[in-house]
Amino acid sequence: MLDDTSDPQRVPPHDNWLDLQTAREQLMEHIARFLTTSSGQNAWDEHNVPPVLSLKVSAGLGKTRTALECIAKHGHEFLKRGHILFYVPTLDLAVEAEKTFRELNSDHPSFVLRGRSALNPGTATAMCARSDVAKEIAKNVSSVTRALCREETRGGKIVEAACAKGCPYLAQEAITKPHVVFLAHSYLNSKPPLSCPVALRIIDEKFWKEMINIETLPHDDWMFTPDHLKDEALKECYIDTQETVSAALRDKKPVHLALRDKEITAKSLRDLATAERLAMPVLELDPGLPENLVRLQIASFDHAKANSIKVRSLVFNLLARTIGRGGTERLSLAKPTEQSGNRALIKVHQLDEIPVDAPILLLDADLDETIVSRFCANAKFERLLTRPKAHVIQVSDQTLAYSTLKGEEHKERRDDIVRIIKREVERARKKDVLVVAPKAVLHKLYEDNGETFNDRSTQPQMLHGATVRWFGPRLLGVNTYSDFATIILVGRLQLPVVALEDQLRALFGDSDMPLSFTDGERLMASKTSLLRADDTRVDVKVRSHPDPRGAALLRQSREAQSEQAIARLRLLSTDTPKRVLVLSNVPLPGLPVNDWLKFDAVVQDKSDAQVSKKYQKLERAIDRANGPVLRGIRLSPSGLTKDAKDVFPSFESAKEFRKKLPSEVVLQWVESIAADRGLSATSMLLSKSMRGGHKTHAVVFTTSEGAQQLSQHLWPEFDKHTVSEERPVIRNDETAVLEPLS
């Protein structure tokens, strides 16, 4: 390439890259050792907590299969005590993992745990015949099973719904023999229908988002005293608490200090929570109710009132628990938005904890120690990272966020993206190309092409010859694209700041270290570095969050999503390096970049130098020098003025062009321009015999055999015409920039 003439400071590689074989061997060793050392222990308490091993493993190293192989070999001791739960992001991945486990010919029994609305593979119908009703009542009953399916009365009698007999969903709970159970991450924040105890948990890929639960309360349901508060003292306490909390949240001041100043105590807050709990309406259901009465009960139940009472109770309980210590930042006031019906909201940012009843193995390419430590304070961390085999081209000057692509005014930029896609499809020469972008961007690209993009389809969709997918959890763990030759990332997935800070409050809102928040919901410019393929680093700026924990969360949803998408091409085990085009300037920590280029350069399939104004000026000069046939050009200011008068009409204009441009760079540019035009180029040194004369750099567009003769013909005023030994003859019949795949 013609860029990067600077010499950035050489630093150690991004990580201690391991070769592929070593990394896989160490992965097997770490997992096997963890299983064998923790399998003999089964008495866990607050003084003897289960061990946690967290492995940050390059995507494509084979972490899932390795874990399955280790379970097949070392899982028997765990299965003497209970289930081994293997969590993956989605049900589809659970099915795939269980299939892989069976193919290992293990003696251990296994099954996939399916939710109520999941399809029964034997019948292609929902696992629960009343899954729609179950979903509707889930937030307002303590147990869906007892409300709809099966319940034991006080007299010991079992009451069942008609559909309970032979129900495939309930049959899962009846399994008492320990199994290796494959299930989706969504079961991490709910109790799975399993009667057998848990002996081991393995969580594959990032899980923490499933643990966040944000409850909202319309501010007008908070502003006014609830009718069910009859006690005058409790009413007065409610008013004082409501006004104090609202003012503190509005003014962004510590709530617990404001409550103390008003002499509101933990006891009074608990009393308010109790009053709310006692006023909670009850959805009266039992498995024996006829379906029409069930529907009538649900329709007549005041769901909004129940939610308001529940959230107020959560608020008071949270404040009661934290007023005596450092307070909490897991409470916030949200401005009215269209999504909230233009109502301000009180938010309670809750976090479910991972059960600590069994050893835990965490496997994740994007594992973040700060986040994992929030759930598992005793976690041990290991990193097994392998350098990806790829030629990476990344945009240096644009984020290509959706805001810069939507609207008719940005149609030209979308056309540029299409130009890149079409070129890469052609370059791949019948090998597949994957395009990954936010859903909104794909909708616009399809719309421009007169097509409709279906963001709910499970079937591959094509655009200009490339397969398209969108950023998101459904890309995690997918091996469908391992044989693809090229991937193009358009933009990046970045959460709105409000959503990011919701996560921050939920995870770290009770931390001893106060949280820092953005000013006006705007990320700040932050210094970071980009890793080059030669293990040098380039200093760059990126938008980040002012709180280090917020910055870590941002990387998990922005950088990590991009790296996970790229990893679908399985860059570790490929024989031929694959092509990766990142059309966003956000540096990706685990991806060394070969070509760090401006967007216009990527669009035109050129280098930054080739799209610069000076380079293009030199192109015009060469194209017009010495008439219609390109024959030669001198590179000194005076020579440029004489050989290309139409482009450099004065000595001053030529001098300004050469300012901060070393002769070596200009010679390189001329050779590149010649190569693009299929011309040979020979570098010459011209000088006069007079003592003290300096040498003038020139280039003639011919081979070395005729170079001296042509140079003498073009510039007879010089006495010596010498082929430069520093710059060899360039024989190039096509552009040298971004060559096609072989």
NUBA-23377 format. One record per residue (C-alpha): residue in three letters; x, y, z. Coordinates in pm, whole numbers, plus 50000, padded with zeros to 5 digits. Example, Ala and Ser with C-alpha at 12.3 -4.5 7.8 and 13.67 -1.06 7.14 Angstrom:
REM residues 2
ala512304955050780/ser513674989450714/
//
This chain:
REM residues 742
met500005000050000/leu501035036249955/asp500025048050304/asp501455048650655/thr504785065150590/ser504875073550961/asp506755050351193/pro504455042751488/gln506125030551803/arg506464992851798/val504794976652095/pro504304940452203/pro501514921452027/his497894926252133/asp498084894852342/asn500344865352383/trp499074849052067/leu499194811252085/asp499554788851785/leu496384769651707/gln497534735651831/thr498944749152157/ala495784769052226/arg493574738652171/glu495764716952390/gln495704742552670/leu491924746452635/met491484709052681/glu493874709052978/his492154738053158/ile488664723253122/ala489714687753209/arg491634699453518/phe488694720553635/leu486254691653600/thr488464666153771/thr489424688754064/ser485874700954133/ser483974668554075/gly484824653854414/gln483344682454616/asn479634685554684/ala479224704655010/trp478974741454927/asp478164769855165/glu479104806255220/his482494795755355/asn483144770155081/val481754784354757/pro481824764154435/pro484804771554207/val484364792553893/leu486664790453590/ser486334817553323/leu488014810952990/lys488414838752735/val488854818552418/ser489234830252060/ala486084823451860/gly486634793451637/leu489084776151869/gly486494749151940/lys485534757752296/thr482044742652276/arg483164709552131/thr486124707552368/ala483824712952666/leu481514685652536/glu484424661552493/cys485554668652849/ile482024662552983/ala481894629652794/lys485174619352956/his484944634653304/gly481244640553364/his480404607753538/glu481284620153888/phe479014650553851/leu476164629353718/lys476234608754036/arg474954639754216/gly472734657553966/his472284673753626/ile475044690053424/leu473454721353277/phe474994733552952/tyr473734768752868/val473994783652517/pro472464815952378/thr469484800852192/leu467374769552172/asp468674762651820/leu472234762151952/ala471144739652239/val469764714751985/glu472994716751785/ala475184712052095/glu473164682052216/lys473444666251871/thr477224670951879/phe477334655652227/arg475434624852110/glu477844621051818/leu480654617052070/asn479054583452163/ser479044592352530/asp477274569452776/his475874599752958/pro472164605952899/ser471244640052760/phe468284660552643/val467374695852532/leu465204715652772/arg462474733452581/gly460254761852699/arg456484762252685/ser456254779652346/ala459074759552185/leu458124734051923/asn458004697752026/pro460294680551772/gly458044650051775/thr454794667851689/ala455844702351557/thr453374717751804/ala454084738952112/met455494720352413/cys452654735352621/ala449144735252478/arg448374767752665/ser451684785452612/asp449944817752506/val447994818752833/ala451124810353031/lys452964839852878/glu450094863352957/ile449924854653328/ala453624848553402/lys454214882153571/asn451144879953794/val451294844953941/ser453924829554164/ser453964797353960/val452524792453612/thr452554754753663/arg450444756653979/ala448094782253823/leu447474764353493/cys448794728953495/arg449084709953819/glu448634718854186/glu448594700054514/thr445794711254748/arg446224715355121/gly444614681555162/gly447284665654945/lys445064660954640/ile446614666854296/val444484688654070/glu445464687853702/ala444324705453389/ala443094682753114/cys446154690752903/ala448594682053184/lys448414644853118/gly451004636352858/cys452234672452845/pro455764671952697/tyr456704703552886/leu455794689053227/ala457414655953133/gln460794673153150/glu460274680053520/ala459494643453581/ile463014633353475/thr464704623753801/lys467774606353663/pro470714630653619/his471284641053258/val473454664853062/val470814691352994/phe471204716252710/leu469224748352752/ala469074784752644/his470544813752840/ser467024825752917/tyr466804798853185/leu469584815653382/asn467114840953526/ser464284816453584/lys463964782853750/pro463984755753481/pro461394728053515/leu463854702653655/ser463394682053969/cys466944668553988/pro469614689554168/val472364706753968/ala475924693453994/leu477684715353733/arg476894745853520/ile478644753753193/ile477734787153035/asp478834791352675/glu479034827152535/lys478154859452715/phe475244855752952/trp475004887153164/lys472344905152958/glu469874877653048/met470364885853415/ile469174921953383/asn465544929753461/ile464294965853443/glu460884972853590/thr459145005753507/leu456495026253684/pro454675055553518/his455615086453715/asp451975096353766/asp451415062753939/trp454245072954171/met453255109254220/phe449885102754385/thr449265084454709/pro447715049754647/asp444095045954756/his444865014854959/leu446975034555210/lys444485042055487/asp446805048755779/glu447455086555804/ala451025082355927/leu451775058755637/lys450185083155391/glu452395111255520/cys455445088655499/tyr454555079655139/ile454215116355040/asp457535125455202/thr459305095955043/gln457805101854698/glu458695138854697/thr462205132554832/val462985104654586/ser461565123654288/ala463535155054371/ala466765135754422/leu466375116754092/arg465455148553905/asp468435167454049/lys470745137054013/lys471605136354382/pro472145105754608/val468715092854706/his469785077255035/leu471315109755160/ala468165128955069/leu466045103455259/arg468305106255564/asp468015143855555/lys464215139955571/glu464655114955858/ile463015087155659/thr464135053955807/ala464625018855677/lys461705007455896/ser459275032355745/leu460375021755396/arg459804985255485/asp456354994455617/leu455525010555284/ala456764979755098/thr454624957355318/ala451534978955257/glu452064975754882/arg452564938354903/leu449354933655102/ala447414954254847/met448604933254553/pro445594919954357/val445544882354317/leu444904865553985/glu442704836954101/leu443484806953884/asp443784769853939/pro444284740253703/gly440694728953747/leu439124760653604/pro437394757053266/glu439124775752985/asn436344801652950/leu436654810953320/val440444813053290/arg440064837753003/leu437454857453198/gln439694859853504/ile442644871953297/ala440514897553111/ser439054911953432/phe442384913453615/asp443894948553647/his447364941453511/ala448424978153516/lys447444982453880/ala449254950653976/asn452394962653798/ser452314996653971/ile451914980754315/lys454694955754243/val457164982354125/arg456405005754417/ser457064976654650/leu460354970054471/val461335006754510/phe460635007354884/asn462384974154946/leu465444985554749/leu465655018254942/ala465145000555275/arg468044976655204/thr470455003555093/ile469685034755301/gly471895022855585/arg474935016855367/gly476235033655054/gly472835038454896/thr471895026854550/glu472015039554194/arg469685012354068/leu466825037054064/ser466385062953789/leu463935087553638/ala463445084653261/lys462195113053045/pro458985108852844/thr459505091952509/glu457305079452230/gln458005043752343/ser456755051552696/gly453585067752569/asn455085102052643/arg455065094453014/ala458005098653251/leu459025065853413/ile460555054753740/lys462955026453661/val464124999353897/his467274983053759/gln467424947453891/leu469994920353849/asp469464883153896/glu472354863854043/ile473784831153914/pro472984802854158/val476024793054365/asp475004757054424/ala477474740754184/pro480814747054007/ile480594770153706/leu482614769653384/leu482334801253169/leu483394800852803/asp483354832852598/ala485424849152325/asp484444883452464/leu484734875752835/asp485234906853046/glu486754902153390/thr485024932453544/ile481584919753443/val482204883453536/ser483574893653876/arg480284911253945/phe478554877353936/cys481364854554052/ala483774872054288/asn485894840454319/ala486264834753944/lys489634823953811/phe490514837453466/glu492514822753179/arg493064836552828/leu493654814852521/leu493904837052214/thr495024828051864/arg495824852151586/pro493144852451314/lys494194844150958/ala492754872850760/his493554902550543/val491714930350722/ile490734963150559/gln489144988250796/val487685022750743/ser489565049550938/asp487395080650905/gln483725070850944/thr481585051151187/leu478885045250924/ala476265046251197/tyr472665043251081/ser472135080651132/thr474715086750856/leu473035062350616/lys469305068350647/gly467405093950445/glu467565103950083/glu470455127750153/his472635097450230/lys471665077149924/glu475085082649764/arg476825067550066/arg474545037250054/asp475365034149685/asp479055033749780/ile478395004550015/val476614985949735/arg479594992849509/ile481884976449766/ile479574946249802/lys479364940649426/arg483124943549385/glu483844919049666/val481334894049526/glu483104896249190/arg486534893949353/ala485554862949551/arg485164844049222/lys482184821949312/lys483234819149675/asp480644831949920/val480534866950069/leu478754875350396/val477434910250470/val476534918650831/ala474834951350925/pro472214965051164/lys468664955951062/ala467764992150987/val470674995250742/leu469694963150563/his466134975650527/lys467435007050351/leu469804987950122/tyr467004964350016/glu464604993449971/asp467125010849744/asn467204978949535/gly463414977149510/glu463234947349745/thr461914940350094/phe464174927550369/asn462574902150604/asp464224905550945/arg462244875851080/ser463224850850817/thr465274820650920/gln466294814450559/pro469374829950393/gln468684862750215/met470764876449931/leu471744911649828/his473754918149512/gly475104882549525/ala476094883349894/thr474434865750188/val473204890350451/arg472734887650828/trp472224913051101/phe474144919051423/gly472704901651727/pro472744870851948/arg471484848051671/leu474924850551510/leu476654836651821/gly478054801751778/val476804798151420/asn479054777251192/thr477004781750873/tyr479484806250720/ser482764788750800/asp483504782650430/phe482814818450319/ala485764837350172/thr484854873150263/ile482884892250522/ile481814928750504/leu480674946150821/val478584977150754/gly478645000651052/arg478404986451402/leu475834977651662/gln475805004251934/leu473235006552209/pro471535039852277/val473215056452574/val470015052952779/ala470025015052731/leu473745013252807/glu473325032453132/asp470365010553223/gln472774981253208/leu475375000453407/arg472905007653687/ala471674971653698/leu475134956153719/phe477024981453928/gly474385003554089/asp475184990754440/ser478944992854400/asp481165009754656/met482475031354370/pro479865057154252/leu478865055153889/ser479745081553633/phe477215090453365/thr477335108153031/asp476545144852991/gly473365148352791/glu473425111452694/arg476445117352469/leu479475094752465/met482825112052503/ala485895110552282/ser488455086552425/lys491965076852321/thr492695041152226/ser494905023451976/leu494465002151669/leu496524970451631/arg498204967151293/ala499054934351125/asp502774941251184/asp502144944151561/thr502504981951564/arg499805004051706/val498215035551573/asp496695060151819/val493045066751740/lys490005081851907/val486725064251971/arg483475073352142/ser483305057452484/his481575059552822/pro483125080353102/asp482735052253356/pro485235023553296/arg482464998553375/gly480185015753126/ala483005014552871/ala483344977052931/leu479604972252874/leu479784993252558/arg482574971452419/gln480464940652487/ser477664953352263/arg479724971852000/glu483234958451946/ala482354923252061/gln479374920651825/ser481604929951532/glu484294905051633/gln481694877751682/ala480264884151336/ile483734881951180/ala484424849951372/arg481584832651182/leu484104827850900/arg486264807251137/leu489504825951076/leu491704804351297/ser491744771551106/thr491524783650747/asp494374774650512/thr493994806550308/pro493624840150488/lys490124853750438/arg489114889150351/val487544910850618/leu486204945650538/val485184965850842/leu483204996150728/ser483445014351060/asn486365030951233/val485805015151576/pro489004994851650/leu488424958051723/pro490884945951990/gly491374910551858/leu491654919151490/pro495024931151353/val494424954851059/asn496374952950734/asp494924983550561/trp493585012850768/leu491925033850497/lys489535062350446/phe486065052350331/asp486535068249989/ala489685047649938/val487845015250016/val485005025249783/gln487435032149498/asp489575001549577/lys492605023549630/ser494895035649905/asp494485067550106/ala497275083149905/gln495525075149579/val492375093749681/ser494245123649822/lys494075156949639/lys497835157849577/tyr497895122749431/gln494995130849202/lys496765162749096/leu499825142449006/glu497605118848807/arg496285147948606/ala499805160648553/ile501035127148421/asp498005122048202/arg498585155948039/ala502395157748039/asn504135158747700/gly500935156447505/pro498505127247481/val501175100147514/leu502635094847863/arg506415095547824/gly508065110848135/ile507925137048408/arg510425154948632/leu509505157149000/ser511245189249110/pro509065220749140/ser510695236148834/gly510425203248640/leu506735199348726/thr506085234748610/lys507815228348277/asp506455193248210/ala502865198548331/lys502055235148286/asp498305229648278/val498345214448628/phe501265233948776/pro501035268048604/ser503605284348837/phe506725275249029/glu504885284149352/ser502045259649281/ala504555231849216/lys506535241149526/glu503355239749736/phe502625205349591/arg506075192349689/lys505805206950040/lys506185178450295/leu506355153250010/pro509715135250002/ser511015124849662/glu510725088349768/val506965092449821/val506435111049493/leu508385084149305/gln506225057549467/trp503105076349360/val504315079349000/glu505055042148986/ser501575034449121/ile499945057448864/ala501965040548589/ala500945006148712/asp497265016048707/arg497705025548341/gly499604994048246/leu502855012948191/ser506395004148282/ala508225030948479/thr511925037048521/ser513305061348778/met516025084648652/leu518535108248810/leu519275139048599/ser522265162048651/lys524385188248479/ser528165186348456/met528715219848624/arg530335216748968/gly527875217649257/gly524855208949047/his522205188049224/lys520435157449087/thr516845159348970/his514475130049013/ala512475120248706/val510505090648573/val510235078848215/phe507435055248119/thr509405028347947/thr511654999048028/ser515245003448140/glu516544994447793/gly515135026047638/ala515045047647950/gln518255066947897/gln517505074447534/leu513975086747614/ser515255107547905/gln517855124347683/his515165131647425/leu512785146947680/trp515315167147878/pro518385174747662/glu519495203047890/phe520845177048133/asp524245161848069/lys523795129748270/his520815106148254/thr521295077548499/val518875049448581/ser518375051748956/glu519645021349144/glu517485030549443/arg514245027249243/pro514174996149024/val512364993448696/ile508634987748753/arg507014963048518/asn503334962648616/asp500434957148385/glu497654960348644/thr496884978148966/ala498754965449271/val496104976649517/leu493694951349678/glu494384921649453/pro491644895749390/leu491524863349584/ser493324834449423/
//
